[in-house]
Amino acid sequence: MKIRTIALAGVAALALCGPAAASDAIGWYAGLGAGWDHLGNLEVNFKPGPPGPAETLNTSNSGLFIGNIGYRLANRVRFEVEVGYDRHDVKGLDPDLSAAQPVSGRLSNISGMLDVAYDWRIAPRFDFTLGAGAGIGRADLDARQSDGTLMAGGKQVGFMWQAMAGFGYSVTDNLDLTLDWRYRSLSVHKSLGTAFGFINPDTGNFVRFSPVLKNNNEQAIMVGLRWYFWQPAPPPPPPPPPPPPPPAPPPPPAVKTFIVFFDFNKSNLTAEAQSVVSEAVKTAKEQGAVRILVTGHTDTVGSHSYNQALSERRAASVKDEMVRQGMDPNSIATVGKSFDDPLVPTGPGVREPQNRRAVIDLGGGG
């Protein structure tokens, strides 16, 4: 599988995805991935060594396939158990052991590792991920000369580790699309089988060489999907705005309040919100309010600084609509309070619709 093919597949998948918020999913998930895998050259050392350097085997680029099951915490740290498989054709030339006969065969790696990763949110729909893993791997090598003589082969198990970095795109609250790079290393310093050896001149016994496989390191570029099994039900919709009060006789009341609700992580006015603003403008004109204060609020999802800016944008959106409907901009003051003054007290990281609001106080300006 070529890098270009993988990249095009990732771009096509992103293009088919509609707008979504960055995944805040927590809990258990399952994932699948596949991609281009480069193993490089392998080195086979023989002990006791024959004259000349170690044998070098070239490998073909191939595919790496993984599956995992994991759990993501509320702080965006993930733990997962991963299994992987790749297989490569090998070829080379054995000039020392068999009069320069060509060598060919295959090498497959099977891995099982425990990974730890952290997802940084870098945009409303994108995460950047760094992680590492460690566990065990099994190398299965079968390298033979053209006449079928075994140069080195067998199955050996050893320590395996990997480092990974990449990006995640939230297609929905439950589904992430991933693109990542991995460096994987399998250490198997154990003897493999071979058909070669020599006669010990001191004992007259046949001593077989002990081939050892080295440089089983690979790099991969992969695309994958991560599916979260369960998410809590969405919160109920906010209650309808209160009915407009009857016109107050003069003198007008000192302060009259209207509440405008917003969608999650949004500052634009919905049709329902515009209706509330229109009612507030109508009331302000009827009672002759000369001082108006609009205060923006947020729920507790995200940092204080981010929500401060969001609360200010919500207040500004309400003011802009009031000005569009004929109010004097100099009579309207705005302020944002992040999540410091919730309508419904909650803990951190809770999407509470009634806290995503802007409050219009007629007669409350400075």
Secondary structure in CASP SS format (residue, H / E / C, confidence):
PFRMAT SS
TARGET T0000
AUTHOR 0000-0000-0000
METHOD secondary structure of the structure
MODEL  1
M C 1.00
K C 1.00
I H 1.00
R H 1.00
T H 1.00
I H 1.00
A H 1.00
L H 1.00
A H 1.00
G H 1.00
V H 1.00
A H 1.00
A H 1.00
L H 1.00
A H 1.00
L H 1.00
C C 1.00
G C 1.00
P C 1.00
A C 1.00
A C 1.00
A C 1.00
S C 1.00
D C 1.00
A C 1.00
I C 1.00
G E 1.00
W E 1.00
Y E 1.00
A E 1.00
G E 1.00
L E 1.00
G E 1.00
A E 1.00
G E 1.00
W E 1.00
D E 1.00
H E 1.00
L C 1.00
G C 1.00
N C 1.00
L E 1.00
E E 1.00
V E 1.00
N E 1.00
F E 1.00
K E 1.00
P C 1.00
G C 1.00
P C 1.00
P C 1.00
G C 1.00
P C 1.00
A C 1.00
E E 1.00
T E 1.00
L E 1.00
N E 1.00
T E 1.00
S C 1.00
N C 1.00
S E 1.00
G E 1.00
L E 1.00
F E 1.00
I E 1.00
G E 1.00
N E 1.00
I E 1.00
G E 1.00
Y E 1.00
R E 1.00
L C 1.00
A C 1.00
N C 1.00
R C 1.00
V E 1.00
R E 1.00
F E 1.00
E E 1.00
V E 1.00
E E 1.00
V E 1.00
G E 1.00
Y E 1.00
D E 1.00
R E 1.00
H E 1.00
D E 1.00
V E 1.00
K E 1.00
G E 1.00
L E 1.00
D E 1.00
P C 1.00
D C 1.00
L C 1.00
S C 1.00
A C 1.00
A C 1.00
Q E 1.00
P E 1.00
V E 1.00
S E 1.00
G E 1.00
R E 1.00
L E 1.00
S E 1.00
N E 1.00
I E 1.00
S E 1.00
G E 1.00
M E 1.00
L E 1.00
D E 1.00
V E 1.00
A E 1.00
Y E 1.00
D E 1.00
W E 1.00
R E 1.00
I E 1.00
A E 1.00
P C 1.00
R C 1.00
F E 1.00
D E 1.00
F E 1.00
T E 1.00
L E 1.00
G E 1.00
A E 1.00
G E 1.00
A E 1.00
G E 1.00
I E 1.00
G E 1.00
R E 1.00
A E 1.00
D E 1.00
L E 1.00
D E 1.00
A E 1.00
R E 1.00
Q E 1.00
S C 1.00
D C 1.00
G C 1.00
T C 1.00
L E 1.00
M E 1.00
A E 1.00
G E 1.00
G E 1.00
K E 1.00
Q E 1.00
V E 1.00
G E 1.00
F E 1.00
M E 1.00
W E 1.00
Q E 1.00
A E 1.00
M E 1.00
A E 1.00
G E 1.00
F E 1.00
G E 1.00
Y E 1.00
S E 1.00
V C 1.00
T C 1.00
D C 1.00
N C 1.00
L E 1.00
D E 1.00
L E 1.00
T E 1.00
L E 1.00
D E 1.00
W E 1.00
R E 1.00
Y E 1.00
R E 1.00
S E 1.00
L E 1.00
S E 1.00
V C 1.00
H C 1.00
K C 1.00
S E 1.00
L C 1.00
G E 1.00
T C 1.00
A C 1.00
F C 1.00
G E 1.00
F E 1.00
I E 1.00
N C 1.00
P C 1.00
D C 1.00
T C 1.00
G C 1.00
N C 1.00
F E 1.00
V E 1.00
R E 1.00
F C 1.00
S E 1.00
P E 1.00
V E 1.00
L E 1.00
K E 1.00
N C 1.00
N C 1.00
N E 1.00
E E 1.00
Q E 1.00
A E 1.00
I E 1.00
M E 1.00
V E 1.00
G E 1.00
L E 1.00
R E 1.00
W E 1.00
Y E 1.00
F C 1.00
W C 1.00
Q C 1.00
P C 1.00
A C 1.00
P C 1.00
P C 1.00
P C 1.00
P C 1.00
P C 1.00
P C 1.00
P C 1.00
P C 1.00
P C 1.00
P C 1.00
P C 1.00
P C 1.00
P C 1.00
P C 1.00
A C 1.00
P C 1.00
P C 1.00
P C 1.00
P C 1.00
P C 1.00
A C 1.00
V C 1.00
K E 1.00
T E 1.00
F E 1.00
I E 1.00
V E 1.00
F E 1.00
F C 1.00
D C 1.00
F C 1.00
N C 1.00
K C 1.00
S C 1.00
N C 1.00
L C 1.00
T C 1.00
A H 1.00
E H 1.00
A H 1.00
Q H 1.00
S H 1.00
V H 1.00
V H 1.00
S H 1.00
E H 1.00
A H 1.00
V H 1.00
K H 1.00
T H 1.00
A H 1.00
K H 1.00
E H 1.00
Q H 1.00
G C 1.00
A C 1.00
V C 1.00
R C 1.00
I E 1.00
L E 1.00
V E 1.00
T E 1.00
G E 1.00
H C 1.00
T C 1.00
D C 1.00
T C 1.00
V C 1.00
G C 1.00
S C 1.00
H H 1.00
S H 1.00
Y H 1.00
N H 1.00
Q H 1.00
A H 1.00
L H 1.00
S H 1.00
E H 1.00
R H 1.00
R H 1.00
A H 1.00
A H 1.00
S H 1.00
V H 1.00
K H 1.00
D H 1.00
E H 1.00
M H 1.00
V H 1.00
R H 1.00
Q C 1.00
G C 1.00
M C 1.00
D C 1.00
P H 1.00
N H 1.00
S H 1.00
I E 1.00
A E 1.00
T E 1.00
V E 1.00
G E 1.00
K C 1.00
S C 1.00
F C 1.00
D C 1.00
D C 1.00
P C 1.00
L C 1.00
V C 1.00
P C 1.00
T C 1.00
G C 1.00
P C 1.00
G C 1.00
V C 1.00
R C 1.00
E C 1.00
P H 1.00
Q H 1.00
N H 1.00
R C 1.00
R E 1.00
A E 1.00
V E 1.00
I E 1.00
D E 1.00
L E 1.00
G C 1.00
G C 1.00
G C 1.00
G C 1.00
END
